[in-house]
Amino acid sequence: MAAGSKLGFIIAAALTASCSAALAQQGSDAQREACTPDAFRLCGQFIPDANRIEGCLRAAGPRLSPACYVVFYPPEPTRQKPRMVRRQWTAED
């Protein structure tokens, strides 16, 4: 491996380790897996500060990947419309 390749590999490994450590402080494994690529792509300057990464990802909004977007902006639970219950009127009412 050439010296430049070794240095690149070491830098990439260090960034991966620091980002993993930062994201490990918050969120589930699935959430971290969904957002790690976005953290590198959008918020690399904040690694390894987990709070700043979270703020950066939250602020990125629509630029997030669909998987990471759902972590920060989960869909509203759908509510069922109340059912209309028809009451039959009798002469006794």
DRENSE-548195 format. One record per residue: residue in one letter; chain; x, y, z of N, C-alpha, C, O in turn. Coordinates in pm, 1 decimal. Layout:
+------+-------+----------+----------+----------+----------+----------+----------+----------+----------+----------+----------+----------+----------+
: resn : chain :     n.px :     n.py :     n.pz :    ca.px :    ca.py :    ca.pz :     c.px :     c.py :     c.pz :     o.px :     o.py :     o.pz :
+------+-------+----------+----------+----------+----------+----------+----------+----------+----------+----------+----------+----------+----------+
:    a :     A :        X :        Y :        Z :        X :        Y :        Z :        X :        Y :        Z :        X :        Y :        Z :
...
+------+-------+----------+----------+----------+----------+----------+----------+----------+----------+----------+----------+----------+----------+
# end
This chain:
+------+-------+----------+----------+----------+----------+----------+----------+----------+----------+----------+----------+----------+----------+
: resn : chain :     n.px :     n.py :     n.pz :    ca.px :    ca.py :    ca.pz :     c.px :     c.py :     c.pz :     o.px :     o.py :     o.pz :
+------+-------+----------+----------+----------+----------+----------+----------+----------+----------+----------+----------+----------+----------+
:    m :     A :     85.1 :   -116.3 :      0.0 :      0.0 :      0.0 :      0.0 :     90.1 :    123.1 :      0.0 :    185.0 :    129.8 :     78.1 :
:    a :     A :     62.5 :    218.7 :    -84.6 :    142.9 :    340.4 :    -93.3 :    119.5 :    426.9 :     29.4 :     17.3 :    413.5 :     96.8 :
:    a :     A :    214.0 :    515.4 :     58.4 :    204.7 :    600.8 :    177.4 :     77.8 :    685.2 :    175.5 :     13.0 :    701.5 :    278.9 :
:    g :     A :     41.5 :    739.0 :     59.2 :    -80.2 :    820.1 :     47.7 :   -205.2 :    738.6 :     75.8 :   -298.6 :    786.7 :    139.8 :
:    s :     A :   -206.4 :    614.7 :     27.7 :   -321.2 :    527.4 :     51.0 :   -334.1 :    492.5 :    198.3 :   -444.6 :    488.1 :    252.5 :
:    k :     A :   -220.2 :    467.5 :    263.1 :   -222.9 :    435.8 :    406.1 :   -276.9 :    553.6 :    485.8 :   -358.7 :    536.0 :    576.0 :
:    l :     A :   -231.0 :    673.6 :    452.4 :   -276.5 :    792.7 :    523.4 :   -426.6 :    812.3 :    503.2 :   -498.8 :    843.5 :    597.9 :
:    g :     A :   -473.1 :    794.3 :    380.6 :   -616.3 :    806.8 :    352.1 :   -697.6 :    705.3 :    430.4 :   -803.6 :    737.4 :    484.1 :
:    f :     A :   -647.2 :    582.4 :    436.5 :   -716.0 :    477.8 :    511.5 :   -721.6 :    512.3 :    659.9 :   -824.9 :    494.0 :    724.2 :
:    i :     A :   -611.2 :    562.1 :    714.2 :   -606.1 :    597.8 :    856.7 :   -703.2 :    711.0 :    886.7 :   -773.5 :    707.2 :    987.7 :
:    i :     A :   -707.9 :    811.5 :    800.1 :   -800.6 :    923.5 :    820.8 :   -944.7 :    875.0 :    813.6 :  -1026.8 :    912.7 :    897.2 :
:    a :     A :   -976.2 :    792.1 :    715.0 :  -1112.5 :    739.9 :    702.3 :  -1150.4 :    656.2 :    823.9 :  -1262.3 :    666.6 :    874.0 :
:    a :     A :  -1058.6 :    574.0 :    871.3 :  -1086.2 :    491.4 :    989.3 :  -1108.0 :    578.2 :   1112.7 :  -1196.2 :    550.3 :   1193.9 :
:    a :     A :  -1028.2 :    682.8 :   1126.6 :  -1043.0 :    772.2 :   1242.2 :  -1176.4 :    845.4 :   1237.6 :  -1243.5 :    858.4 :   1340.0 :
:    l :     A :  -1215.3 :    893.2 :   1120.0 :  -1344.9 :    960.7 :   1107.2 :  -1459.9 :    865.9 :   1137.2 :  -1555.0 :    903.1 :   1205.9 :
:    t :     A :  -1451.6 :    744.0 :   1086.2 :  -1556.1 :    645.7 :   1112.5 :  -1566.4 :    616.9 :   1260.9 :  -1676.7 :    612.5 :   1315.4 :
:    a :     A :  -1455.3 :    597.4 :   1326.4 :  -1456.0 :    567.5 :   1470.1 :  -1510.4 :    684.2 :   1550.3 :  -1589.8 :    664.1 :   1642.2 :
:    s :     A :  -1469.0 :    806.0 :   1517.1 :  -1515.8 :    920.8 :   1594.8 :  -1663.3 :    946.6 :   1570.5 :  -1735.3 :    983.3 :   1663.4 :
:    c :     A :  -1709.7 :    928.3 :   1447.9 :  -1851.9 :    947.9 :   1419.6 :  -1934.0 :    840.8 :   1488.3 :  -2039.5 :    869.7 :   1544.7 :
:    s :     A :  -1886.7 :    718.2 :   1484.1 :  -1958.3 :    609.4 :   1550.8 :  -1966.8 :    634.8 :   1700.1 :  -2071.1 :    610.6 :   1760.8 :
:    a :     A :  -1860.1 :    682.7 :   1759.9 :  -1861.3 :    712.2 :   1903.3 :  -1957.4 :    826.0 :   1934.1 :  -2028.4 :    822.0 :   2034.6 :
:    a :     A :  -1960.0 :    926.8 :   1848.8 :  -2049.5 :   1040.6 :   1871.8 :  -2194.8 :    998.7 :   1857.9 :  -2278.4 :   1034.9 :   1940.8 :
:    l :     A :  -2225.2 :    923.1 :   1754.1 :  -2363.3 :    881.2 :   1733.6 :  -2405.6 :    773.9 :   1832.5 :  -2524.9 :    757.7 :   1858.1 :
:    a :     A :  -2311.5 :    701.0 :   1888.0 :  -2344.7 :    595.0 :   1983.3 :  -2404.2 :    651.7 :   2110.6 :  -2474.6 :    581.5 :   2183.2 :
:    q :     A :  -2376.8 :    777.7 :   2138.1 :  -2429.2 :    838.2 :   2259.3 :  -2579.1 :    861.4 :   2250.6 :  -2644.9 :    876.1 :   2353.6 :
:    q :     A :  -2633.7 :    864.9 :   2132.0 :  -2774.3 :    897.2 :   2115.2 :  -2835.5 :    805.3 :   2011.2 :  -2769.7 :    765.0 :   1915.2 :
:    g :     A :  -2963.5 :    772.4 :   2031.8 :  -3037.4 :    696.9 :   1932.4 :  -3013.3 :    547.5 :   1937.8 :  -2917.4 :    499.2 :   1998.0 :
:    s :     A :  -3103.6 :    476.0 :   1872.7 :  -3093.6 :    330.7 :   1865.8 :  -2994.7 :    291.5 :   1756.1 :  -2949.2 :    375.8 :   1678.7 :
:    d :     A :  -2962.8 :    163.3 :   1750.8 :  -2872.8 :    114.6 :   1645.8 :  -2930.1 :    146.0 :   1507.7 :  -2857.2 :    189.2 :   1418.4 :
:    a :     A :  -3060.5 :    124.3 :   1490.2 :  -3123.9 :    148.9 :   1360.4 :  -3118.7 :    297.0 :   1323.7 :  -3096.6 :    331.4 :   1207.6 :
:    q :     A :  -3139.1 :    384.5 :   1422.1 :  -3133.2 :    528.4 :   1395.7 :  -2991.9 :    571.3 :   1357.8 :  -2972.8 :    649.6 :   1264.8 :
:    r :     A :  -2893.6 :    519.7 :   1430.3 :  -2755.1 :    553.4 :   1398.3 :  -2719.0 :    503.1 :   1259.0 :  -2653.2 :    573.1 :   1182.1 :
:    e :     A :  -2762.3 :    381.6 :   1227.0 :  -2732.9 :    325.1 :   1095.5 :  -2797.6 :    409.0 :    985.5 :  -2738.4 :    429.2 :    879.5 :
:    a :     A :  -2918.4 :    457.4 :   1010.8 :  -2989.0 :    537.6 :    910.5 :  -2922.8 :    673.1 :    888.3 :  -2925.4 :    725.9 :    777.1 :
:    c :     A :  -2863.9 :    729.5 :    992.6 :  -2814.1 :    867.6 :    984.4 :  -2662.9 :    882.5 :    972.4 :  -2614.8 :    992.8 :    946.6 :
:    t :     A :  -2587.1 :    775.8 :    990.2 :  -2441.4 :    788.0 :    982.2 :  -2394.6 :    842.5 :    847.2 :  -2310.0 :    931.9 :    845.3 :
:    p :     A :  -2446.0 :    792.6 :    734.1 :  -2400.5 :    850.3 :    606.5 :  -2432.6 :    999.8 :    595.3 :  -2353.2 :   1076.7 :    541.2 :
:    d :     A :  -2548.8 :   1040.3 :    646.6 :  -2585.7 :   1181.6 :    641.9 :  -2496.6 :   1264.6 :    733.7 :  -2463.4 :   1378.8 :    701.9 :
:    a :     A :  -2457.9 :   1207.4 :    847.3 :  -2368.8 :   1279.2 :    938.8 :  -2235.8 :   1307.8 :    870.1 :  -2182.2 :   1418.0 :    882.2 :
:    f :     A :  -2182.5 :   1210.1 :    798.6 :  -2057.5 :   1232.0 :    725.1 :  -2077.0 :   1333.1 :    612.6 :  -1994.6 :   1422.6 :    593.3 :
:    r :     A :  -2186.6 :   1318.1 :    538.8 :  -2209.9 :   1400.0 :    419.5 :  -2242.6 :   1545.0 :    454.1 :  -2192.9 :   1637.3 :    389.5 :
:    l :     A :  -2326.1 :   1564.6 :    556.0 :  -2376.6 :   1699.0 :    584.7 :  -2312.1 :   1766.8 :    705.1 :  -2308.1 :   1889.6 :    712.7 :
:    c :     A :  -2261.6 :   1687.1 :    799.2 :  -2220.3 :   1743.5 :    928.3 :  -2080.8 :   1701.1 :    970.6 :  -2049.9 :   1702.3 :   1089.7 :
:    g :     A :  -1996.4 :   1663.9 :    876.5 :  -1862.4 :   1615.3 :    907.7 :  -1779.9 :   1711.6 :    990.8 :  -1694.4 :   1668.9 :   1068.4 :
:    q :     A :  -1804.2 :   1841.3 :    975.5 :  -1725.2 :   1939.2 :   1049.8 :  -1754.7 :   1936.1 :   1198.9 :  -1678.2 :   1991.9 :   1277.5 :
:    f :     A :  -1864.9 :   1871.5 :   1240.0 :  -1901.2 :   1867.0 :   1381.5 :  -1860.2 :   1736.8 :   1450.7 :  -1878.9 :   1722.6 :   1571.5 :
:    i :     A :  -1804.7 :   1642.5 :   1375.5 :  -1761.3 :   1516.1 :   1434.1 :  -1643.1 :   1544.5 :   1524.3 :  -1549.9 :   1610.9 :   1478.7 :
:    p :     A :  -1639.4 :   1500.2 :   1647.4 :  -1717.6 :   1398.3 :   1716.4 :  -1822.3 :   1453.4 :   1813.7 :  -1867.6 :   1378.4 :   1900.2 :
:    d :     A :  -1862.7 :   1579.3 :   1804.1 :  -1957.9 :   1639.9 :   1897.7 :  -2100.8 :   1595.2 :   1864.5 :  -2162.9 :   1648.2 :   1772.4 :
:    a :     A :  -2152.7 :   1497.1 :   1940.1 :  -2282.8 :   1437.1 :   1911.3 :  -2395.5 :   1539.3 :   1913.8 :  -2485.5 :   1533.6 :   1830.0 :
:    n :     A :  -2392.2 :   1632.5 :   2008.0 :  -2499.6 :   1731.8 :   2015.5 :  -2500.3 :   1822.8 :   1893.0 :  -2606.8 :   1855.9 :   1840.8 :
:    r :     A :  -2384.2 :   1862.5 :   1848.0 :  -2377.2 :   1948.4 :   1728.9 :  -2414.2 :   1870.5 :   1602.9 :  -2474.6 :   1925.9 :   1511.1 :
:    i :     A :  -2378.3 :   1742.4 :   1598.4 :  -2418.2 :   1659.2 :   1484.3 :  -2569.5 :   1648.0 :   1480.7 :  -2630.9 :   1662.5 :   1375.0 :
:    e :     A :  -2629.7 :   1622.1 :   1596.3 :  -2775.9 :   1610.7 :   1601.3 :  -2841.7 :   1740.5 :   1555.5 :  -2936.0 :   1737.6 :   1476.4 :
:    g :     A :  -2793.1 :   1853.6 :   1604.3 :  -2848.1 :   1982.3 :   1562.7 :  -2832.1 :   2006.5 :   1414.0 :  -2923.0 :   2057.2 :   1348.2 :
:    c :     A :  -2716.7 :   1970.1 :   1361.4 :  -2690.1 :   1985.1 :   1218.7 :  -2784.6 :   1898.3 :   1136.0 :  -2841.3 :   1944.4 :   1036.9 :
:    l :     A :  -2801.5 :   1772.4 :   1177.0 :  -2890.5 :   1682.4 :   1103.5 :  -3034.8 :   1730.9 :   1110.7 :  -3106.8 :   1727.8 :   1010.9 :
:    r :     A :  -3076.6 :   1775.4 :   1227.9 :  -3213.5 :   1825.7 :   1243.9 :  -3235.2 :   1948.1 :   1153.6 :  -3340.5 :   1962.1 :   1091.3 :
:    a :     A :  -3135.3 :   2035.6 :   1147.3 :  -3146.3 :   2156.0 :   1064.7 :  -3142.1 :   2123.8 :    914.9 :  -3191.8 :   2201.5 :    833.4 :
:    a :     A :  -3083.4 :   2010.6 :    879.0 :  -3071.8 :   1974.2 :    737.8 :  -3206.8 :   1941.9 :    676.2 :  -3224.5 :   1956.5 :    555.2 :
:    g :     A :  -3302.1 :   1898.3 :    757.3 :  -3439.0 :   1873.8 :    712.1 :  -3449.5 :   1796.5 :    582.8 :  -3413.2 :   1679.0 :    577.7 :
:    p :     A :  -3499.2 :   1861.3 :    476.7 :  -3524.8 :   1789.9 :    351.2 :  -3399.8 :   1739.3 :    279.7 :  -3410.9 :   1660.4 :    185.9 :
:    r :     A :  -3282.1 :   1782.7 :    321.6 :  -3158.8 :   1732.9 :    258.6 :  -3118.4 :   1596.3 :    313.6 :  -3027.3 :   1532.7 :    260.5 :
:    l :     A :  -3185.8 :   1550.4 :    420.0 :  -3155.2 :   1419.5 :    478.4 :  -3201.7 :   1308.2 :    386.3 :  -3294.5 :   1326.1 :    307.4 :
:    s :     A :  -3137.1 :   1193.9 :    396.9 :  -3184.2 :   1076.2 :    324.4 :  -3321.1 :   1038.8 :    381.2 :  -3350.9 :   1073.0 :    495.7 :
:    p :     A :  -3404.6 :    969.7 :    304.1 :  -3537.0 :    932.8 :    355.5 :  -3530.8 :    855.0 :    487.2 :  -3613.2 :    877.5 :    575.9 :
:    a :     A :  -3434.3 :    764.3 :    500.9 :  -3424.4 :    684.0 :    623.7 :  -3391.5 :    771.1 :    744.0 :  -3447.5 :    750.6 :    851.7 :
:    c :     A :  -3302.6 :    867.0 :    728.1 :  -3264.3 :    954.7 :    838.8 :  -3372.6 :   1059.0 :    864.9 :  -3394.3 :   1097.7 :    979.7 :
:    y :     A :  -3439.7 :   1104.2 :    762.0 :  -3546.9 :   1203.3 :    778.0 :  -3653.8 :   1151.4 :    873.6 :  -3704.5 :   1225.6 :    957.8 :
:    v :     A :  -3687.5 :   1023.6 :    859.8 :  -3790.0 :    963.5 :    945.5 :  -3745.1 :    960.2 :   1091.5 :  -3829.0 :    965.5 :   1181.4 :
:    v :     A :  -3614.9 :    951.5 :   1116.3 :  -3563.4 :    952.2 :   1253.2 :  -3594.2 :   1086.1 :   1319.7 :  -3636.4 :   1089.4 :   1435.3 :
:    f :     A :  -3573.6 :   1195.6 :   1248.4 :  -3592.7 :   1328.6 :   1305.8 :  -3734.3 :   1381.4 :   1289.2 :  -3780.2 :   1462.3 :   1369.8 :
:    y :     A :  -3802.9 :   1337.1 :   1186.9 :  -3938.3 :   1384.8 :   1158.8 :  -4029.7 :   1265.1 :   1134.0 :  -4069.9 :   1239.6 :   1020.5 :
:    p :     A :  -4062.7 :   1191.0 :   1241.7 :  -4146.9 :   1072.5 :   1222.7 :  -4285.7 :   1113.1 :   1173.1 :  -4335.9 :   1219.7 :   1208.7 :
:    p :     A :  -4347.0 :   1028.5 :   1091.3 :  -4480.1 :   1061.9 :   1040.6 :  -4581.3 :   1065.8 :   1155.0 :  -4570.4 :    992.5 :   1253.3 :
:    e :     A :  -4678.2 :   1152.2 :   1139.0 :  -4785.2 :   1161.2 :   1238.2 :  -4863.7 :   1030.3 :   1235.5 :  -4891.9 :    976.5 :   1128.5 :
:    p :     A :  -4898.6 :    979.3 :   1353.5 :  -4981.6 :    858.7 :   1352.5 :  -5118.1 :    892.7 :   1293.7 :  -5176.6 :    996.9 :   1323.2 :
:    t :     A :  -5166.4 :    803.2 :   1210.9 :  -5297.2 :    828.0 :   1150.2 :  -5405.3 :    799.7 :   1252.4 :  -5402.9 :    698.7 :   1322.8 :
:    r :     A :  -5497.4 :    889.4 :   1258.2 :  -5609.1 :    873.0 :   1351.5 :  -5729.9 :    825.3 :   1274.3 :  -5758.3 :    870.7 :   1163.5 :
:    q :     A :  -5798.9 :    733.9 :   1335.3 :  -5921.6 :    688.1 :   1272.5 :  -6030.7 :    790.3 :   1300.5 :  -6040.4 :    846.2 :   1409.7 :
:    k :     A :  -6111.2 :    812.3 :   1199.7 :  -6222.4 :    903.9 :   1218.4 :  -6322.2 :    838.6 :   1313.4 :  -6344.3 :    717.6 :   1308.1 :
:    p :     A :  -6381.9 :    919.5 :   1400.0 :  -6482.2 :    860.3 :   1488.5 :  -6598.0 :    806.2 :   1405.3 :  -6644.4 :    869.1 :   1310.2 :
:    r :     A :  -6641.3 :    691.2 :   1443.4 :  -6753.1 :    630.3 :   1371.0 :  -6883.2 :    690.5 :   1418.0 :  -6902.8 :    716.8 :   1536.6 :
:    m :     A :  -6969.9 :    711.4 :   1324.6 :  -7103.5 :    758.2 :   1358.6 :  -7186.2 :    634.7 :   1391.0 :  -7196.2 :    541.4 :   1311.3 :
:    v :     A :  -7243.2 :    636.7 :   1506.2 :  -7328.2 :    525.2 :   1545.9 :  -7471.8 :    572.5 :   1533.1 :  -7513.7 :    668.8 :   1597.3 :
:    r :     A :  -7544.1 :    504.3 :   1450.8 :  -7684.3 :    540.9 :   1434.0 :  -7766.2 :    472.4 :   1541.4 :  -7757.0 :    351.9 :   1564.9 :
:    r :     A :  -7842.1 :    551.1 :   1601.7 :  -7927.3 :    497.6 :   1707.2 :  -8068.8 :    491.7 :   1653.6 :  -8119.7 :    587.1 :   1594.8 :
:    q :     A :  -8128.7 :    380.5 :   1675.1 :  -8267.2 :    368.2 :   1632.1 :  -8356.5 :    420.4 :   1743.0 :  -8346.3 :    381.6 :   1859.4 :
:    w :     A :  -8441.6 :    507.2 :   1702.7 :  -8533.4 :    565.1 :   1799.9 :  -8655.8 :    475.5 :   1812.2 :  -8708.5 :    422.8 :   1714.1 :
:    t :     A :  -8696.7 :    461.3 :   1931.9 :  -8817.8 :    382.6 :   1956.1 :  -8921.4 :    473.6 :   2019.1 :  -8890.8 :    586.3 :   2058.1 :
:    a :     A :  -9037.6 :    427.1 :   2028.5 :  -9146.1 :    506.8 :   2086.4 :  -9119.9 :    535.4 :   2233.8 :  -9175.6 :    630.5 :   2288.7 :
:    e :     A :  -9037.1 :    455.7 :   2297.9 :  -9009.3 :    474.1 :   2440.2 :  -8911.5 :    588.7 :   2465.5 :  -8903.6 :    636.6 :   2578.6 :
:    d :     A :  -8836.7 :    634.8 :   2364.7 :  -8737.7 :    742.2 :   2383.7 :  -8802.1 :    871.7 :   2399.7 :  -8733.9 :    972.9 :   2416.7 :
+------+-------+----------+----------+----------+----------+----------+----------+----------+----------+----------+----------+----------+----------+
# end
